Amino acid sequence: MNVADELRGDKTVTPPGDFIRQELEARNWTQADLATILGRPASTVNELVQAKRAISPEIAVELGTVFKTGPEVWMDRETAYRLSLAVADSGEVERRARLYELAPVKEMQKRGWIRQADDVSELEAELRRFFSVDDLEADPVIVANFRKSTPHDELTPAQKAWCARALQMARVLTVAEFSEDKLPECEMKLRKLAAFPQEARKVPGLLSSYGIRFVIIEPLQGSKIDGAAMWLKPGSPVIALSMRYDRIDAFWFNLGHEFWHIKNRDGMSVDTDLSPWGEKTAESESPVERRADAEAAALLIPPEKLQSFILRVSPLFSKERINQFANRIKIHPGIIVGQLQHRREIGYSANREMLVKVRDIVSSTAVTDGWGQIIGPKVFQ
């Protein structure tokens, strides 16, 4: 245990002036006597006894000589006393540090997720409201299936805040009644929308009609989260995407991934991809995530058809042949390019012009937080 920990206990640190008073009483000296011996004003000695003046190294040497204790004793007593006063006043600093460890406070304030609050109690209240908890002593728990590119199972504070914001936004949405029996029908309709970029604007409405809440939230700095599948309560699923990769292949793959988590009612798991089509290993990804990845890919392009295309065309994947294949299976060519890149049939720099942007298209109809669109905290109280 260090000095600071000891000082946080119930022990009262004796002011060094009390020890000076004891030494004077033991010798039957007055403060004036000590002032004369030290060659200092009587007011200085009185301030030392009253702990209104700190003992300097010079005075510590003088007191150690007079009282035959050595200067270290007086410096130690002075340091312990002054540190006890500082520790006593550090409670608010400690509370604020805890809040900054719990959440990315400044960025959340900048994004309008919580109000600006200089008072630590007000800041605590804002974070309790945001995370919908009564006590911040225990870290807020977010239960979700999520796609993120960090190798840790535990959510970071930024990722927890992002997921909490997704749930916060999802609560205000009105959707149809959710039915697992209708998910295959929803899946087929989603697949039809993947042929043209502009059709992506229909995704929020389609999911809503099947009881799935859909929100888009710009990721917080360093969160590297791609999406999440969560439940407000049984029968109330939520899909949240970060759209940090503004490409048609990334959007549809991540959407399909989270859709399959909802369809399979998966438990919590972690995906450690570096990109939506990133390299995977058995060590870096759980079976649940590998299944969701495979099902998302199959939702977009039947694997047997993709394999047949690769066997017939490889390695001459010209734009013309990719477009012909896309027209035949009614999918956007950018999605084919994404899967070919993932399989390393083509390089990541090949056919980049086919990976069209869709973020603005989707966010035009989805409840969106980010990229200049700030939804104030009053909306979600």
C-alpha positions as CSV (number, residue, x, y, z in Angstrom):
1,M,0.0,0.0,0.0
2,N,1.4,3.4,-0.9
3,V,1.2,6.7,1.0
4,A,-1.8,7.9,-1.0
5,D,-3.7,4.7,-0.2
6,E,-2.9,5.1,3.5
7,L,-4.0,8.6,3.5
8,R,-7.4,7.7,2.1
9,G,-8.1,5.7,5.3
10,D,-9.5,7.0,8.5
11,K,-6.2,7.9,10.0
12,T,-5.7,11.5,10.8
13,V,-2.2,12.9,9.9
14,T,-0.9,15.0,12.7
15,P,0.2,18.5,11.7
16,P,4.0,19.0,12.2
17,G,3.2,22.1,14.3
18,D,1.8,19.8,17.0
19,F,5.2,18.1,17.2
20,I,6.9,21.5,17.5
21,R,4.5,22.3,20.4
22,Q,5.3,19.0,22.1
23,E,9.0,19.6,21.8
24,L,8.6,23.1,23.3
25,E,6.5,21.8,26.2
26,A,9.1,19.1,26.9
27,R,11.8,21.8,27.3
28,N,9.5,24.4,28.9
29,W,10.2,26.8,26.1
30,T,7.9,29.4,24.6
31,Q,7.5,30.1,20.9
32,A,9.4,33.3,21.5
33,D,12.3,31.2,22.9
34,L,12.4,29.1,19.8
35,A,12.2,32.1,17.5
36,T,15.2,33.6,19.3
37,I,17.1,30.3,19.0
38,L,16.3,30.0,15.2
39,G,17.0,33.7,14.6
40,R,13.6,34.0,13.0
41,P,10.6,36.3,13.7
42,A,8.1,35.1,16.3
43,S,5.4,35.3,13.7
44,T,7.2,32.7,11.6
45,V,7.3,30.2,14.6
46,N,3.7,30.8,15.3
47,E,2.7,30.1,11.7
48,L,4.7,26.9,11.9
49,V,3.0,25.8,15.1
50,Q,-0.5,26.6,13.6
51,A,0.4,24.7,10.3
52,K,-0.1,27.9,8.4
53,R,3.4,27.8,7.0
54,A,5.0,24.8,5.4
55,I,8.3,23.6,6.8
56,S,11.0,24.3,4.2
57,P,14.2,22.3,3.9
58,E,16.1,25.1,5.6
59,I,13.7,25.2,8.6
60,A,13.8,21.4,8.7
61,V,17.5,21.5,9.1
62,E,17.2,24.1,11.9
63,L,14.5,22.2,13.8
64,G,16.4,18.9,13.4
65,T,19.5,20.6,15.0
66,V,17.6,22.3,17.8
67,F,15.5,19.2,18.7
68,K,18.3,16.7,17.9
69,T,16.1,14.7,15.5
70,G,17.7,15.3,12.2
71,P,16.0,17.2,9.3
72,E,14.4,14.1,7.7
73,V,11.9,13.7,10.5
74,W,10.5,17.2,9.9
75,M,10.5,16.9,6.2
76,D,8.6,13.6,6.4
77,R,6.1,15.0,8.8
78,E,5.5,18.1,6.6
79,T,5.2,16.0,3.4
80,A,2.7,13.5,5.0
81,Y,0.6,16.3,6.4
82,R,0.5,18.3,3.1
83,L,-0.2,15.2,1.1
84,S,-3.1,14.3,3.4
85,L,-4.7,17.7,2.7
86,A,-4.3,17.1,-1.1
87,V,-5.7,13.6,-0.9
88,A,-8.7,14.9,1.1
89,D,-9.5,17.3,-1.8
90,S,-8.9,14.8,-4.6
91,G,-12.3,13.0,-4.3
92,E,-13.8,15.0,-7.2
93,V,-10.7,14.4,-9.4
94,E,-11.0,10.7,-8.7
95,R,-14.7,10.6,-9.6
96,R,-14.1,12.5,-12.8
97,A,-11.2,10.2,-13.8
98,R,-13.5,7.2,-13.3
99,L,-16.0,8.7,-15.6
100,Y,-13.4,9.4,-18.3
101,E,-12.3,5.7,-18.0
102,L,-15.9,4.6,-18.3
103,A,-16.7,6.5,-21.5
104,P,-15.2,8.8,-24.1
105,V,-16.8,11.8,-22.4
106,K,-15.5,14.6,-24.6
107,E,-16.4,13.0,-27.9
108,M,-19.8,12.1,-26.5
109,Q,-20.4,15.7,-25.6
110,K,-19.2,16.9,-29.0
111,R,-21.6,14.5,-30.7
112,G,-24.4,15.7,-28.5
113,W,-24.9,12.4,-26.8
114,I,-24.6,13.9,-23.4
115,R,-24.8,17.5,-22.2
116,Q,-21.8,19.6,-21.3
117,A,-21.4,19.4,-17.6
118,D,-18.6,21.0,-15.5
119,D,-19.9,19.7,-12.2
120,V,-18.9,16.0,-11.7
121,S,-22.3,15.1,-10.2
122,E,-24.0,16.5,-13.3
123,L,-21.7,14.5,-15.5
124,E,-22.4,11.3,-13.5
125,A,-26.1,12.0,-14.0
126,E,-25.7,12.4,-17.7
127,L,-23.8,9.1,-18.1
128,R,-26.4,7.3,-15.9
129,R,-29.1,8.6,-18.2
130,F,-27.2,7.8,-21.3
131,F,-26.4,4.2,-20.3
132,S,-29.8,3.7,-18.6
133,V,-28.3,2.6,-15.3
134,D,-28.8,3.6,-11.7
135,D,-25.2,3.1,-10.6
136,L,-22.0,3.7,-12.5
137,E,-19.8,1.8,-10.1
138,A,-20.3,-1.3,-12.2
139,D,-19.4,-0.9,-15.9
140,P,-22.5,-0.7,-18.1
141,V,-23.1,-4.0,-19.8
142,I,-24.0,-4.1,-23.5
143,V,-25.1,-7.5,-24.8
144,A,-24.8,-7.6,-28.6
145,N,-23.4,-9.4,-31.5
146,F,-21.0,-7.0,-33.1
147,R,-18.5,-6.7,-35.9
148,K,-15.3,-4.9,-34.8
149,S,-11.7,-5.0,-35.8
150,T,-10.1,-5.2,-32.4
151,P,-8.8,-8.6,-31.1
152,H,-10.4,-8.4,-27.6
153,D,-13.7,-10.0,-26.5
154,E,-14.3,-7.2,-24.0
155,L,-15.9,-4.1,-25.5
156,T,-13.9,-0.9,-25.2
157,P,-15.5,2.2,-23.6
158,A,-16.0,3.7,-27.1
159,Q,-17.7,0.5,-28.3
160,K,-20.0,0.4,-25.3
161,A,-21.0,4.0,-25.8
162,W,-21.6,3.3,-29.5
163,C,-23.8,0.3,-28.7
164,A,-25.7,2.2,-26.0
165,R,-26.4,5.0,-28.5
166,A,-27.7,2.4,-31.0
167,L,-30.2,1.1,-28.4
168,Q,-31.1,4.6,-27.4
169,M,-31.9,5.6,-30.9
170,A,-33.7,2.3,-31.6
171,R,-36.1,2.8,-28.7
172,V,-37.9,5.7,-30.4
173,L,-38.6,3.8,-33.7
174,T,-42.0,2.4,-34.4
175,V,-41.9,-0.9,-36.3
176,A,-44.2,-3.7,-37.2
177,E,-44.6,-6.7,-35.0
178,F,-41.6,-9.0,-35.2
179,S,-42.1,-12.6,-36.3
180,E,-39.2,-15.1,-36.8
181,D,-41.4,-17.0,-39.3
182,K,-41.3,-14.1,-41.7
183,L,-37.5,-13.6,-41.7
184,P,-37.0,-15.9,-44.8
185,E,-39.4,-13.6,-46.7
186,C,-37.5,-10.5,-45.4
187,E,-34.3,-12.1,-46.5
188,M,-35.4,-12.6,-50.1
189,K,-36.6,-9.0,-50.3
190,L,-33.3,-7.7,-49.0
191,R,-31.5,-9.7,-51.6
192,K,-33.4,-8.1,-54.4
193,L,-32.4,-4.6,-53.2
194,A,-28.7,-5.4,-53.6
195,A,-28.8,-5.1,-57.4
196,F,-28.7,-1.3,-57.6
197,P,-27.1,1.3,-55.2
198,Q,-30.2,3.5,-55.0
199,E,-32.3,0.5,-53.8
200,A,-30.3,0.6,-50.5
201,R,-32.5,3.5,-49.4
202,K,-35.4,1.0,-49.0
203,V,-33.5,-1.1,-46.5
204,P,-34.6,0.8,-43.3
205,G,-38.3,0.7,-44.3
206,L,-38.1,-3.0,-45.3
207,L,-36.6,-4.0,-42.0
208,S,-39.1,-1.9,-40.1
209,S,-42.0,-3.7,-41.9
210,Y,-40.6,-7.0,-40.5
211,G,-40.2,-5.7,-36.9
212,I,-36.4,-5.0,-37.1
213,R,-35.2,-1.6,-35.9
214,F,-32.3,-0.2,-38.0
215,V,-30.0,2.7,-37.2
216,I,-26.8,4.1,-38.5
217,I,-24.2,5.7,-36.1
218,E,-20.8,7.1,-37.1
219,P,-18.2,5.3,-35.1
220,L,-16.4,7.0,-32.3
221,Q,-12.7,7.5,-32.6
222,G,-10.7,4.3,-32.3
223,S,-13.8,2.2,-31.8
224,K,-13.3,0.3,-35.1
225,I,-16.8,-1.2,-34.8
226,D,-18.7,-2.1,-38.0
227,G,-22.1,-3.1,-36.7
228,A,-24.1,-4.8,-34.0
229,A,-27.2,-7.0,-33.6
230,M,-29.0,-6.4,-30.3
231,W,-32.3,-6.8,-28.6
232,L,-34.3,-4.2,-26.8
233,K,-36.2,-7.0,-25.3
234,P,-37.3,-10.4,-26.5
235,G,-39.0,-9.9,-29.9
236,S,-37.5,-6.5,-30.5
237,P,-34.3,-6.9,-32.6
238,V,-32.0,-4.0,-33.5
239,I,-29.4,-3.8,-36.3
240,A,-26.9,-1.0,-36.1
241,L,-24.3,-0.2,-38.7
242,S,-21.4,2.2,-38.4
243,M,-20.9,2.6,-42.2
244,R,-17.2,3.3,-41.6
245,Y,-16.4,1.6,-44.9
246,D,-18.5,3.6,-47.4
247,R,-18.7,0.9,-50.0
248,I,-21.6,-1.1,-51.4
249,D,-19.9,-4.5,-50.7
250,A,-19.2,-3.5,-47.0
251,F,-22.7,-2.3,-46.4
252,W,-24.4,-5.4,-47.8
253,F,-22.0,-7.8,-46.1
254,N,-22.3,-6.2,-42.7
255,L,-26.0,-5.9,-43.0
256,G,-26.3,-9.5,-43.9
257,H,-24.0,-10.5,-41.1
258,E,-26.1,-8.7,-38.5
259,F,-29.3,-10.0,-40.1
260,W,-28.2,-13.6,-39.7
261,H,-27.3,-12.9,-36.0
262,I,-31.0,-11.8,-35.6
263,K,-32.3,-14.8,-37.6
264,N,-30.2,-17.3,-35.6
265,R,-30.7,-15.5,-32.2
266,D,-27.0,-15.9,-31.6
267,G,-25.5,-15.2,-28.2
268,M,-22.7,-12.6,-27.7
269,S,-19.6,-13.2,-29.8
270,V,-16.7,-11.3,-31.3
271,D,-15.5,-10.7,-34.8
272,T,-11.9,-9.5,-35.2
273,D,-11.9,-8.7,-38.9
274,L,-9.7,-5.8,-40.1
275,S,-12.2,-5.1,-42.8
276,P,-15.7,-6.4,-43.8
277,W,-14.0,-8.9,-46.1
278,G,-10.9,-9.3,-44.0
279,E,-8.8,-12.4,-43.4
280,K,-10.1,-14.8,-40.8
281,T,-8.6,-17.6,-38.8
282,A,-10.0,-20.1,-36.4
283,E,-8.2,-18.4,-33.6
284,S,-9.4,-14.9,-34.3
285,E,-13.1,-15.6,-34.9
286,S,-15.7,-17.7,-33.1
287,P,-17.8,-20.4,-34.9
288,V,-20.9,-18.1,-34.5
289,E,-19.1,-15.3,-36.3
290,R,-17.8,-17.6,-39.1
291,R,-21.3,-18.9,-39.6
292,A,-22.7,-15.4,-39.8
293,D,-20.0,-14.4,-42.3
294,A,-20.7,-17.5,-44.5
295,E,-24.4,-16.9,-44.4
296,A,-24.1,-13.2,-45.2
297,A,-21.9,-14.0,-48.2
298,A,-24.3,-16.7,-49.4
299,L,-27.2,-14.3,-49.0
300,L,-25.6,-12.1,-51.6
301,I,-24.0,-14.6,-54.0
302,P,-24.8,-18.3,-53.9
303,P,-21.3,-19.9,-53.2
304,E,-21.7,-22.5,-55.9
305,K,-22.4,-19.8,-58.5
306,L,-19.4,-17.8,-57.4
307,Q,-17.2,-20.8,-57.5
308,S,-18.3,-21.7,-61.0
309,F,-17.7,-18.1,-62.1
310,I,-14.2,-18.2,-60.7
311,L,-13.3,-21.6,-62.3
312,R,-14.5,-20.3,-65.7
313,V,-12.9,-16.9,-65.6
314,S,-9.9,-16.9,-63.4
315,P,-7.5,-15.2,-63.6
316,L,-9.0,-12.9,-66.3
317,F,-11.6,-11.0,-64.2
318,S,-12.3,-8.2,-66.6
319,K,-14.9,-5.6,-65.9
320,E,-17.0,-6.9,-68.7
321,R,-17.1,-10.4,-67.3
322,I,-17.8,-9.2,-63.8
323,N,-20.7,-7.1,-65.1
324,Q,-22.1,-10.0,-67.1
325,F,-22.0,-12.3,-64.0
326,A,-23.6,-9.5,-61.9
327,N,-26.5,-9.1,-64.5
328,R,-27.0,-12.9,-64.5
329,I,-27.4,-13.3,-60.8
330,K,-29.0,-9.8,-60.3
331,I,-26.4,-8.3,-57.9
332,H,-24.3,-5.2,-58.0
333,P,-20.9,-5.9,-59.5
334,G,-19.2,-4.1,-56.6
335,I,-20.4,-7.0,-54.3
336,I,-18.8,-9.5,-56.6
337,V,-15.6,-7.5,-56.6
338,G,-15.6,-7.5,-52.8
339,Q,-15.9,-11.3,-52.6
340,L,-13.2,-11.8,-55.2
341,Q,-10.9,-9.6,-53.2
342,H,-11.7,-11.5,-50.0
343,R,-10.9,-14.8,-51.8
344,R,-7.7,-13.1,-53.1
345,E,-8.7,-13.9,-56.7
346,I,-8.0,-10.2,-57.4
347,G,-6.0,-7.6,-55.6
348,Y,-7.5,-5.0,-53.3
349,S,-6.6,-2.2,-55.7
350,A,-8.4,-3.9,-58.6
351,N,-11.8,-2.6,-59.8
352,R,-12.1,-0.1,-57.0
353,E,-14.4,2.0,-59.1
354,M,-17.1,-0.7,-58.8
355,L,-17.2,-0.3,-55.0
356,V,-19.6,2.6,-55.1
357,K,-20.5,4.6,-52.0
358,V,-23.9,4.1,-50.5
359,R,-23.7,5.8,-47.0
360,D,-25.6,8.9,-48.1
361,I,-28.2,6.8,-49.9
362,V,-28.9,4.7,-46.8
363,S,-28.7,7.5,-44.3
364,S,-31.2,9.5,-46.3
365,T,-34.0,7.2,-45.1
366,A,-32.5,5.7,-41.9
367,V,-32.3,7.3,-38.4
368,T,-28.7,8.4,-38.5
369,D,-26.3,9.9,-36.0
370,G,-23.0,11.3,-37.4
371,W,-21.3,12.9,-40.4
372,G,-22.7,16.3,-39.3
373,Q,-26.1,15.0,-38.3
374,I,-26.4,15.5,-34.5
375,I,-29.4,14.3,-32.7
376,G,-29.7,16.1,-29.3
377,P,-30.1,14.2,-26.1
378,K,-33.6,15.6,-25.5
379,V,-34.9,13.5,-28.3
380,F,-34.1,10.3,-26.5
381,Q,-35.1,11.0,-22.9
